[in-house]
Amino acid sequence: MDLRHDMLTHGVYVVCAQHQGKQGGLAVAWATQVGSNAILICVGQQSATRELILASKSFGLSVLTRDQVDVGRRFGSGSSRRMNKLEGVAYHTGQTGSPLLDDCAMAFDCEVREVYDLGTQKLIVGHILSAERFRDEYQPLIYKEEDY
C-alpha cells in the first residue's frame, strides 16, 4: 500500500526554537494536543530545528490559518542551517525564548517534558507554559501534499 502523508487530516503548524542565539523553524503536520496542558510534535532527524528544541528543551508552536499556505511553505522548505526562516516574519518570544508568530490563529510556548525515539523521528511532548489566541474564529490550514 502506498501511504501518503495526507491520508488523515492534519493541521499545519510552525514550530520554532532558539538556543544560544541560533533560531530555527519548521512546518509540521504532526502535532496534537495530548491533554489540557501538553502538545505532542513529531520532528525528523534531519531537522536543524529539532537540534535547537532538544538543546533548549523548549519550543513554540504557532497555529496557521487556511490563508497562510505561503507561511507553511516558507517554514516547510529549506533548512534553518542555511536560511533564517524568521527574517521578515513578525514574531515575539515566549518565556522560554522560543519564537512565536504574531500573524497566526494561536501560539503555544512549551517546555520539553518527554522525548521518544521513533526510528528517524522524535516524538516530543511539551508542557504548555502559555497560550495566546490571536483570532477568535478561524479556519485551520489543512495539510495537503500538493501544497508543499
Secondary structure per residue as TSV (DSSP state, phi and psi in degrees):
chain	resnum	aa	ss	phi	psi
A	1	M	-	360.0	135.3
A	2	D	-	-87.4	110.1
A	3	L	-	-92.3	126.2
A	4	R	-	-101.9	156.3
A	5	H	T	-68.1	-19.9
A	6	D	T	-111.4	31.1
A	7	M	S	-71.1	-31.9
A	8	L	S	-108.2	154.7
A	9	T	-	-77.0	129.6
A	10	H	-	-135.0	142.4
A	11	G	B	-76.3	169.3
A	12	V	-	-113.9	132.9
A	13	Y	E	-131.4	153.9
A	14	V	E	-107.6	126.4
A	15	V	E	-110.6	127.8
A	16	C	E	-128.6	154.8
A	17	A	E	-151.8	162.3
A	18	Q	E	-145.0	146.0
A	19	H	E	-152.7	127.9
A	20	Q	T	48.7	47.7
A	21	G	T	81.9	-6.3
A	22	K	E	-97.0	137.0
A	23	Q	E	-119.9	151.8
A	24	G	E	-153.8	162.2
A	25	G	E	-157.0	153.3
A	26	L	E	-150.3	156.3
A	27	A	E	-90.5	136.9
A	28	V	E	-131.0	148.5
A	29	A	S	-110.5	-9.2
A	30	W	-	-104.7	85.1
A	31	A	E	-147.1	142.0
A	32	T	E	-157.5	151.2
A	33	Q	E	-79.7	132.4
A	34	V	-	-123.2	57.9
A	35	G	S	126.2	174.8
A	36	S	T	-71.4	-16.7
A	37	N	T	-135.5	26.2
A	38	A	E	-142.6	145.1
A	39	I	E	-126.7	137.1
A	40	L	E	-109.5	129.3
A	41	I	E	-124.6	156.6
A	42	C	E	-123.2	123.6
A	43	V	E	-132.1	133.6
A	44	G	E	-73.7	160.2
A	45	Q	T	-66.8	-24.7
A	46	Q	T	-78.1	-8.1
A	47	S	-	-77.1	123.5
A	48	A	H	-65.1	-33.4
A	49	T	H	-66.7	-35.6
A	50	R	H	-59.0	-41.2
A	51	E	H	-58.9	-41.8
A	52	L	H	-67.6	-39.0
A	53	I	H	-61.4	-47.9
A	54	L	H	-67.7	-36.4
A	55	A	H	-71.4	-41.4
A	56	S	H	-85.6	-17.1
A	57	K	T	59.1	36.9
A	58	S	E	-160.0	162.3
A	59	F	E	-159.2	157.8
A	60	G	E	-111.8	139.8
A	61	L	E	-122.2	123.2
A	62	S	E	-112.7	132.1
A	63	V	E	-90.6	120.5
A	64	L	-	-88.3	153.0
A	65	T	B	-102.2	165.2
A	66	R	T	-62.7	-17.0
A	67	D	T	-92.2	14.3
A	68	Q	-	-116.5	34.9
A	69	V	H	-57.2	-39.1
A	70	D	H	-61.9	-37.2
A	71	V	H	-67.5	-43.5
A	72	G	H	-59.1	-41.5
A	73	R	H	-66.3	-41.2
A	74	R	H	-57.7	-47.4
A	75	F	H	-83.3	-13.5
A	76	G	H	-95.7	-2.2
A	77	S	S	-127.7	152.2
A	78	G	S	73.7	173.4
A	79	S	-	-116.2	143.2
A	80	S	T	-66.3	-13.0
A	81	R	T	-70.6	-29.5
A	82	R	T	-108.6	-13.4
A	83	M	-	-148.2	151.3
A	84	N	-	-92.8	97.8
A	85	K	T	-67.9	-19.2
A	86	L	T	-86.8	-9.4
A	87	E	T	-60.8	125.2
A	88	G	T	80.4	2.6
A	89	V	-	-104.3	130.7
A	90	A	-	-73.5	124.4
A	91	Y	E	-152.1	165.7
A	92	H	E	-134.6	170.6
A	93	T	E	-110.1	145.0
A	94	G	-	-82.0	-177.4
A	95	Q	T	-64.9	-21.7
A	96	T	T	-79.7	-12.4
A	97	G	S	92.1	-3.2
A	98	S	-	-73.0	136.0
A	99	P	E	-67.2	138.3
A	100	L	E	-127.4	127.0
A	101	L	E	-67.0	139.4
A	102	D	S	-77.5	-38.6
A	103	D	S	-97.2	80.1
A	104	C	S	-154.4	177.7
A	105	A	S	-78.1	-46.4
A	106	M	E	-148.8	159.9
A	107	A	E	-141.6	142.0
A	108	F	E	-125.4	132.4
A	109	D	E	-102.4	121.9
A	110	C	E	-127.5	145.9
A	111	E	E	-107.3	129.4
A	112	V	E	-65.5	129.4
A	113	R	E	-111.5	-38.9
A	114	E	E	-142.2	146.7
A	115	V	E	-133.4	129.6
A	116	Y	E	-123.0	135.4
A	117	D	E	-81.5	136.2
A	118	L	E	-139.3	70.8
A	119	G	T	65.6	-119.4
A	120	T	T	-84.9	1.1
A	121	Q	E	-112.6	156.7
A	122	K	E	-120.3	131.4
A	123	L	E	-92.6	123.2
A	124	I	E	-120.2	122.5
A	125	V	E	-102.5	124.7
A	126	G	E	-114.1	138.2
A	127	H	E	-83.2	126.5
A	128	I	E	-74.8	116.3
A	129	L	E	-87.7	-34.8
A	130	S	E	-155.1	153.6
A	131	A	E	-135.0	137.4
A	132	E	E	-124.3	135.1
A	133	R	E	-109.6	123.5
A	134	F	S	-102.8	-20.2
A	135	R	-	-134.3	130.4
A	136	D	S	-69.7	-38.3
A	137	E	S	-131.2	141.1
A	138	Y	-	-162.4	160.5
A	139	Q	-	-103.7	124.3
A	140	P	B	-70.4	152.1
A	141	L	-	-77.0	120.7
A	142	I	B	-98.6	132.4
A	143	Y	-	-66.7	127.9
A	144	K	-	-132.7	125.6
A	145	E	G	-54.5	-35.6
A	146	E	G	-68.4	-15.0
A	147	D	G	-78.0	-15.6
A	148	Y	-	-125.1	360.0
